[in-house]
Amino acid sequence: MRRAGLVPLARPDHVVKSMIAVRQLGPIAGAAKVAATRDHRAIGLVDDLGPLTFRQLDTRSNALARALAHRGVSDRSVIALLARDHRGAVDTMLAAGKLGARLLLMNTGFAKPQLADVAMREGVTVFIHDQEFTDLATALPDSIPRFIAWVDDVEAGSRTIEELIANTDDRPVAVPSEPGGMVLLTSGTTGTPKGAPRQVRSPLAAAQFLDRIPLRSGETTMLGAPLFHGTGLSQFIISFALGSAVVMRRRFDPEETLRAIQDNKATALVVVPTMLQRIVDLGPEVLARYDTSSLRILFTAGSALSPELGNRATKAFGDVVHNLYGSTEVAVATVATPQDWREAPGTVGRPPVGCVVRLYDNTGRRITQPDVTGRVFVGSGLSFGGYTDGRHKDIIDGLLSIGDVGHFDAEGRLFIDGRDDDMIVSGGENVFPVEVENLLVEYPGVTEAAVIGVQDPEFGQRLKAYVAVDPGASVGADELREHVKANLARFKVPREVVFLPELPRNATGKVLRNRLSDFG
């Protein structure tokens, strides 16, 4: 924690102020309030329009909170935010905390049915969205007031966030009786996303990240992962808590990300693996155009980081890869440091302080031997208390199921073998797709791979691979099958290989396996 830069923040007065602010306003508004008090000149946010100090963010959100309150928003409101990464989204997050309203972070990849279902289930009373999502907003009842967080081309009048801020008093607002909290949504790869409420009441919860990830106070984080996703949101909150600037862009672009790292001397980059793939795919010539030597941390989470991609990123940026494993429900389970990755590429590392990770078999018996696969259960101070619809994940010995299966090696490092519901039983043998997928993407020319099980009258299920290759690459199905056969057991060889331009993914980069069969 000393290495993470918590000591400069840990003066008694700072600790007390931080704890009071977080308890009153929640983690985002509380962290911004303390940072603004500590140094009014410190840059808190850099977006497409330029920099804003923590003080400016504090006063802007005061004005927005007042404006929304004048329009009926209160501590009983549920504010749904459907926006890309920019100041309007951050203003909304801060204002919601100051009002004590519940904040619901919507996925920018939603279709109308998903938006309508989630809004009804979560009891949305206010909808704040970017102008590009205006048509999507028609899925909601007209009775729900709407405000525009970002205007593209057309003037949207007095209901834009900027207009509300510009025309409202920016004095501090009264502290709410209770922080409203926020609701994150699960990835929803197999249906309507579930709501996972969060209520963080202490800034010390960040220690679970900082124990394994050496973030420091007063630095700069380049945020590639979206704010509505747990990966982006968690690192945004921690950066604010450390008084560090956050650089964000409305739309991810791999080369512009490199330029932003260079121009802002960013020390940390936060991405999901598909974003990292697009960055390293730029190639050595493009990567060499930008000075990224300031990077100490390349933080990736949200989906599996293949050994091939992690090794390419290490070669491009040095020993800076930190691979986090967690979920919307538990936040963080384990983190692989650069040393972990060097010693065991593909590992998701070890639990940080305050986290417990155990494996159990299907009968609920704990697995303690290395290299034996079991269901992953996690205990974390950041775990949620159940979905908003009343359901919960499986619990054993007070630990929460994360929905995956994995194994520990002899050194105690965790490896994820796949989703517990993705296991394929072919001819009586159990196959987890990730092992075959990792092998396929190591083959020259292959950029993406996903493996599913399809019905087979003889074997029950057979493996079917969906593969994307580099433009111009000549890769055949037979050679891929031979590649798998040469490295894995025969029953793990895909009987079919389908080539696609790219795999279907959601907005956070997870493969939509239930859509793969649409492609043959």
C-alpha positions in Angstrom: 0.0 0.0 0.0 2.9 2.3 0.5 4.1 1.5 -3.0 0.6 2.4 -4.3 0.9 5.9 -3.0 -1.6 5.6 -0.2 0.9 6.9 2.3 0.8 10.5 1.0 -3.0 10.3 1.2 -3.1 8.6 4.6 -2.6 11.6 6.8 -5.3 11.4 9.5 -7.1 14.5 8.2 -7.2 13.1 4.7 -8.4 9.7 5.8 -11.2 11.2 7.9 -12.3 13.5 5.1 -12.3 10.7 2.6 -14.3 8.4 4.8 -16.8 11.1 5.6 -17.2 12.1 1.9 -17.6 8.5 0.6 -20.1 7.7 3.3 -22.1 10.8 2.5 -21.9 11.0 -1.3 -20.7 7.5 -2.4 -17.3 6.6 -3.9 -17.3 8.7 -7.1 -18.7 12.1 -5.8 -16.9 11.6 -2.5 -13.5 11.0 -4.1 -13.9 14.0 -6.4 -14.9 16.2 -3.5 -11.8 15.3 -1.5 -9.5 15.7 -4.5 -11.0 19.1 -5.2 -10.4 20.2 -1.6 -6.8 18.9 -1.6 -5.6 20.7 -4.7 -8.0 22.9 -6.7 -5.6 23.1 -9.6 -5.2 19.4 -10.1 -6.5 18.0 -13.4 -9.2 15.4 -12.8 -10.5 14.6 -16.3 -9.4 15.0 -19.9 -11.9 14.1 -22.5 -12.5 15.0 -26.2 -13.2 18.6 -25.2 -10.0 19.0 -23.1 -9.1 19.1 -19.4 -11.2 19.8 -16.3 -9.8 20.2 -12.8 -11.3 18.4 -9.8 -12.6 21.8 -8.6 -14.4 22.3 -11.9 -15.9 18.9 -11.8 -17.1 19.6 -8.2 -18.7 22.9 -9.1 -20.2 21.6 -12.4 -21.8 18.7 -10.6 -23.1 21.0 -7.9 -24.9 23.0 -10.6 -26.3 19.8 -12.3 -27.5 18.4 -9.0 -29.4 21.6 -8.3 -30.8 21.7 -11.8 -32.1 18.2 -11.6 -33.5 18.7 -8.1 -35.5 21.7 -9.4 -36.9 19.3 -12.0 -38.0 16.8 -9.4 -35.0 14.5 -9.0 -34.5 13.4 -5.4 -33.0 10.7 -3.2 -35.9 8.5 -4.2 -35.1 8.7 -7.9 -33.4 6.1 -10.1 -31.2 7.9 -12.7 -30.4 5.7 -15.8 -27.3 6.8 -17.7 -26.8 5.7 -21.2 -23.7 7.5 -22.4 -20.2 7.1 -23.8 -17.1 8.2 -21.8 -17.1 12.0 -21.5 -17.6 14.9 -19.0 -21.4 14.7 -19.3 -21.3 11.2 -18.0 -19.0 12.0 -15.2 -21.1 15.1 -14.3 -24.1 12.9 -14.0 -22.4 10.3 -11.8 -21.2 13.1 -9.4 -24.6 14.8 -9.4 -26.4 11.5 -8.6 -24.1 11.0 -5.6 -24.8 14.5 -4.3 -28.5 14.0 -4.6 -28.5 10.6 -3.0 -30.2 9.1 -6.1 -29.6 5.6 -7.3 -27.5 5.5 -10.5 -28.1 2.8 -13.1 -25.3 2.4 -15.7 -26.7 1.3 -19.0 -24.8 -0.6 -21.7 -24.3 1.4 -24.9 -24.8 -1.7 -26.9 -28.4 -2.2 -25.8 -31.3 -2.7 -28.2 -34.7 -1.3 -27.5 -36.2 -4.5 -25.9 -33.2 -4.8 -23.5 -33.4 -1.1 -22.6 -37.1 -1.2 -21.9 -36.9 -4.4 -19.8 -34.0 -3.2 -17.7 -35.6 0.2 -17.1 -38.9 -1.3 -16.0 -37.2 -3.8 -13.7 -35.0 -1.2 -12.1 -37.7 1.4 -11.7 -36.0 4.1 -13.7 -37.5 7.6 -13.1 -35.0 9.8 -15.0 -33.1 9.0 -18.2 -29.9 10.8 -19.2 -28.4 9.8 -22.5 -26.2 10.9 -25.4 -28.0 12.4 -28.3 -27.0 9.5 -30.6 -29.3 7.3 -28.4 -32.4 9.5 -28.9 -34.2 6.9 -31.0 -33.3 4.2 -28.5 -34.9 6.3 -25.8 -38.3 5.9 -27.5 -38.5 2.4 -26.0 -39.2 4.1 -22.6 -42.5 5.6 -21.5 -43.0 9.2 -22.3 -43.6 9.9 -18.6 -39.8 9.4 -17.9 -38.0 12.8 -18.2 -34.9 12.8 -20.4 -31.8 14.9 -20.5 -29.0 15.0 -23.1 -25.5 14.3 -21.8 -23.7 14.8 -25.1 -24.8 16.7 -28.2 -23.4 15.7 -31.6 -24.7 18.1 -34.2 -28.1 19.5 -33.3 -28.8 22.0 -30.5 -30.9 20.1 -28.0 -32.0 23.2 -26.0 -32.4 23.6 -22.2 -32.4 19.8 -21.5 -28.7 19.3 -22.2 -26.4 18.7 -19.3 -24.2 21.7 -20.4 -27.2 24.1 -20.5 -28.4 22.9 -17.1 -24.9 23.5 -15.6 -24.4 26.9 -17.3 -27.7 28.3 -16.1 -27.7 27.0 -12.5 -26.1 28.1 -9.2 -23.0 26.0 -8.5 -22.9 26.3 -4.7 -22.7 23.1 -2.8 -25.9 21.2 -2.3 -27.2 19.7 0.9 -25.7 16.4 1.8 -28.3 13.5 1.3 -29.4 11.5 4.3 -28.0 8.3 2.6 -25.9 7.7 -0.5 -28.0 6.4 -3.3 -25.5 3.8 -4.6 -25.3 2.4 -8.1 -26.4 -0.6 -10.1 -24.0 -2.3 -12.6 -25.4 -4.6 -15.1 -24.1 -8.1 -16.0 -22.8 -8.7 -19.5 -26.0 -10.2 -20.7 -24.4 -12.5 -23.2 -27.3 -15.0 -22.9 -30.2 -12.7 -22.2 -31.4 -9.5 -20.5 -28.6 -8.3 -18.1 -29.2 -8.6 -14.4 -28.7 -5.7 -12.0 -25.9 -5.9 -9.4 -26.3 -3.1 -6.9 -23.1 -1.6 -5.3 -22.8 0.4 -2.1 -19.2 1.3 -1.3 -18.9 3.1 2.1 -15.2 3.2 2.6 -12.3 4.4 0.4 -10.2 1.6 1.9 -12.0 -0.9 -0.3 -9.5 0.2 -3.0 -6.8 -1.7 -1.1 -8.0 -4.9 -2.8 -6.8 -3.5 -6.1 -3.8 -1.6 -4.9 -2.4 -4.6 -3.1 -1.5 -6.1 -6.5 -1.6 -3.1 -8.9 0.9 -0.4 -8.1 -1.2 2.7 -8.9 0.1 5.9 -7.3 -1.4 9.2 -6.3 -1.3 12.2 -8.6 -0.6 10.2 -11.8 -2.6 9.8 -15.0 -4.8 6.9 -16.1 -5.8 6.3 -19.7 -9.3 4.7 -19.6 -10.1 2.7 -22.6 -12.7 0.4 -21.0 -16.2 2.0 -20.9 -17.4 3.6 -17.7 -20.6 1.5 -17.6 -18.5 -1.7 -17.3 -17.0 -2.8 -14.0 -13.4 -2.7 -15.4 -13.6 0.9 -16.4 -15.7 2.0 -13.5 -13.5 0.5 -10.8 -10.3 2.0 -12.2 -12.0 5.4 -12.7 -13.1 5.4 -9.1 -9.7 4.4 -7.8 -7.9 7.0 -9.9 -10.2 9.7 -8.5 -9.6 8.4 -5.0 -5.9 8.7 -5.6 -6.3 12.3 -7.0 -5.1 11.1 -10.4 -6.2 12.4 -13.7 -8.4 10.2 -15.9 -8.1 10.5 -19.7 -11.1 9.2 -21.7 -12.4 9.3 -25.2 -16.0 8.9 -26.4 -15.0 6.1 -28.9 -12.1 3.8 -28.6 -9.5 4.0 -31.3 -6.3 2.1 -30.9 -3.9 4.6 -32.4 -5.6 7.6 -30.7 -5.2 5.7 -27.5 -1.4 5.5 -28.0 -1.4 9.2 -28.8 -3.3 10.0 -25.6 -0.9 8.0 -23.6 2.0 9.9 -25.1 0.4 13.4 -24.9 -0.7 12.9 -21.3 2.2 10.8 -20.1 -0.2 8.3 -18.8 1.2 5.8 -16.3 -1.7 3.3 -16.5 -3.8 2.0 -19.4 -7.1 0.3 -18.7 -8.6 -1.9 -21.5 -10.5 -5.1 -22.1 -8.7 -7.7 -24.1 -10.4 -6.9 -27.5 -9.1 -3.4 -27.2 -5.6 -4.6 -26.4 -5.8 -6.9 -29.4 -6.6 -3.9 -31.7 -3.7 -2.0 -30.2 -1.0 -4.6 -30.7 -2.4 -5.5 -34.1 -1.3 -2.0 -35.2 2.1 -3.6 -35.6 5.6 -2.5 -34.6 5.9 0.3 -37.1 2.8 2.2 -35.8 3.6 1.4 -32.1 7.1 2.9 -32.5 5.6 6.3 -33.6 4.4 6.9 -30.0 6.3 7.3 -26.8 4.5 5.0 -24.3 7.5 4.8 -22.0 5.5 6.4 -19.2 3.3 3.3 -18.9 3.9 1.3 -15.7 0.6 -0.5 -15.7 -1.3 -2.1 -18.5 -4.5 -3.2 -16.8 -6.7 -5.7 -18.6 -9.9 -7.4 -17.4 -13.5 -8.1 -18.5 -12.8 -11.3 -20.4 -10.1 -13.9 -20.8 -6.6 -12.7 -21.8 -5.0 -15.4 -23.9 -1.3 -16.3 -23.4 -0.7 -15.3 -27.0 -2.1 -11.8 -26.6 -0.6 -11.2 -23.2 2.8 -12.2 -24.5 2.5 -9.9 -27.5 1.5 -7.0 -25.2 4.5 -7.7 -23.0 6.8 -7.7 -26.0 5.3 -4.3 -27.2 5.2 -2.5 -23.8 7.5 -4.4 -21.5 6.7 -6.1 -18.2 3.6 -4.0 -17.3 0.7 -6.4 -17.9 -1.6 -6.8 -15.0 -4.4 -9.3 -15.7 -7.4 -9.0 -13.3 -10.0 -11.7 -12.9 -13.3 -10.9 -11.4 -17.0 -10.3 -12.2 -19.7 -7.8 -11.9 -20.9 -9.6 -8.8 -17.6 -9.9 -6.9 -15.5 -7.1 -8.5 -12.0 -8.5 -7.9 -11.0 -12.1 -7.3 -7.3 -12.4 -8.4 -4.7 -10.3 -10.2 -1.7 -11.6 -12.2 1.3 -9.3 -11.9 4.0 -9.0 -14.6 6.1 -11.5 -12.7 3.1 -14.0 -12.5 2.7 -13.6 -16.3 6.4 -14.1 -17.0 6.4 -17.3 -15.0 3.0 -18.6 -16.1 1.5 -16.9 -19.2 -2.3 -17.2 -19.1 -2.7 -17.1 -15.3 -5.1 -14.7 -13.6 -2.7 -14.7 -10.6 -3.4 -14.7 -6.9 -6.0 -13.1 -4.6 -5.2 -9.7 -3.3 -5.5 -8.8 0.4 -9.0 -9.2 1.6 -10.0 -11.7 -1.0 -10.5 -15.5 -0.7 -10.7 -17.8 -3.7 -11.5 -21.5 -3.4 -12.4 -24.3 -5.7 -15.2 -26.8 -5.1 -16.4 -29.9 -7.0 -20.0 -30.5 -8.0 -20.9 -32.0 -4.7 -19.7 -29.0 -2.8 -16.4 -30.5 -1.5 -13.4 -28.2 -1.5 -10.6 -29.0 -3.9 -7.1 -28.3 -2.5 -4.9 -30.3 -4.9 -3.1 -28.4 -7.7 -4.1 -28.9 -11.3 -7.6 -30.2 -10.4 -10.4 -28.3 -12.0 -13.3 -27.1 -9.9 -15.9 -24.4 -9.6 -14.5 -21.0 -8.6 -15.9 -19.3 -5.4 -14.9 -15.9 -4.2 -15.1 -13.9 -0.9 -14.5 -10.2 -1.3 -15.3 -7.0 0.6 -16.6 -5.7 -2.7 -19.0 -8.6 -3.4 -22.6 -7.6 -4.1 -25.5 -8.7 -1.9 -27.8 -10.1 -4.6 -29.4 -9.1 -7.9 -32.0 -6.4 -7.9 -34.7 -9.0 -9.0 -34.1 -10.9 -5.7 -32.0 -13.7 -7.2 -28.4 -14.6 -6.0 -25.4 -16.6 -7.0 -24.6 -19.9 -5.4 -22.9 -19.7 -2.1 -20.7 -22.2 -0.3 -19.0 -21.5 3.0 -19.9 -17.9 2.7 -18.2 -17.6 -0.7 -19.9 -16.5 -3.9 -19.9 -18.5 -7.1 -18.3 -16.6 -10.0 -19.7 -19.0 -12.6 -16.4 -20.2 -13.9 -14.3 -23.4 -13.5 -10.5 -23.3 -13.0 -7.5 -24.8 -11.3 -4.5 -23.7 -9.2 -1.0 -24.6 -10.1 1.6 -25.8 -7.6 2.6 -22.2 -6.8 -1.0 -21.1 -6.0 -1.7 -19.2 -9.2 -5.2 -19.5 -10.6 -6.0 -20.5 -14.2 -9.5 -20.2 -15.6 -10.6 -23.2 -17.7 -13.9 -21.8 -18.8 -17.5 -21.0 -17.8 -19.1 -23.8 -15.9 -22.0 -23.8 -18.4 -19.7 -23.8 -21.4 -18.3 -27.2 -20.8 -18.7 -29.6 -23.7 -19.2 -33.3 -23.2 -18.0 -35.1 -26.3 -18.0 -38.9 -26.3 -18.0 -38.9 -22.5 -15.0 -36.5 -22.3 -15.2 -33.0 -20.8 -13.8 -30.2 -22.9 -13.6 -26.5 -21.9 -13.5 -24.3 -25.0 -10.8 -21.8 -23.7 -8.0 -24.4 -24.0 -8.8 -25.0 -27.7 -9.4 -21.3 -28.4 -6.0 -20.3 -26.9 -4.3 -22.9 -29.1 -6.1 -21.7 -32.2 -5.2 -18.0 -31.8 -1.5 -19.0 -31.5 -1.7 -20.3 -35.1 -0.2 -17.7 -37.6 -2.8 -15.6 -39.2 -5.6 -16.4 -36.7 -6.8 -13.3 -34.7 -9.9 -14.7 -32.9 -11.4 -18.0 -32.1 -14.5 -19.4 -30.3 -15.4 -23.0 -29.8 -18.9 -24.3 -28.9 -20.5 -27.7 -28.7 -23.2 -28.8 -31.2 -25.4 -31.8 -31.1 -24.0 -35.0 -32.5 -25.9 -38.3 -32.7 -22.8 -40.4 -32.0 -20.9 -38.4 -29.5 -23.6 -36.4 -27.8 -21.8 -33.2 -28.7 -19.0 -32.3 -31.1 -16.7 -29.3 -31.2 -17.3 -26.5 -33.7 -14.8 -23.7 -34.1 -15.5 -20.1 -35.3 -12.3 -18.4 -36.4 -11.3 -14.9 -37.7 -8.1 -14.5 -39.6 -5.9 -11.5 -40.7 -6.9 -10.0 -44.0 -5.0 -11.7 -46.8 -4.0 -14.6 -44.6 -4.3 -18.1 -46.0 -5.5 -20.4 -43.3 -7.5 -23.6 -43.9 -9.7 -25.7 -41.7 -7.6 -28.8 -42.1 -4.4 -27.2 -41.0 -6.1 -25.8 -37.9 -7.5 -29.2 -37.0 -4.0 -30.7 -37.5 -2.6 -28.0 -35.3 -5.0 -28.8 -32.5 -4.5 -32.6 -33.0 -0.7 -32.1 -32.6 -1.0 -30.4 -29.3 -4.2 -31.7 -27.6 -6.1 -34.9 -27.2 -8.0 -36.1 -30.2 -11.4 -35.5 -28.6 -10.5 -31.8 -28.4 -10.1 -31.4 -32.1 -13.0 -29.3 -33.7 -14.9 -31.4 -36.3 -16.0 -28.2 -38.0 -14.3 -24.8 -38.6 -16.3 -21.8 -39.7 -14.4 -18.7 -40.9 -15.9 -15.3 -40.0 -14.7 -11.7 -40.6 -15.0 -11.2 -36.8 -16.7 -12.8 -33.9 -19.9 -11.3 -32.5 -19.2 -9.5 -29.3 -21.0 -7.2 -26.9 -19.9 -3.7 -26.1 -17.4 -4.9 -23.5 -15.8 -7.4 -25.8 -17.3 -10.7 -24.6 -18.1 -13.2 -27.3 -21.8 -13.7 -27.8 -21.7 -17.5 -28.0 -25.4 -17.8 -28.4 -25.2 -16.0 -31.7 -22.4 -18.1 -33.2 -24.8 -20.7 -34.6 -26.5 -17.9 -36.7 -23.4 -18.0 -38.9 -23.7 -21.7 -39.9 
